[in-house]
């Protein structure tokens, strides 16, 4: 990932088929959105982020584009990162 989410309680990384987001502390309910470079929402979910848990997002069928992932809590505090699918 080019820009890892700017929150010390989150870690995100990319491999050949997935984006993985892990949580180092309990963060409660988070909304996670991924938008491609054209502005199309390609992924959206809400998770209860618990310390030690991870969210795996399958990217195998996504187009070769740039993407932005945004992770927000219920107080609308957000962390953002970007990545490419080649």
Buried (B, 14 or more C-beta within 10 A) or exposed (E): BEEBBEBEBBBBEBEEEBBBBBBBEEBEEBBBBBBBEEEEEBBEEEBEBEEEBEBEBEBEEBEEBEBBBBBBBEEEEBBBBBBEBE
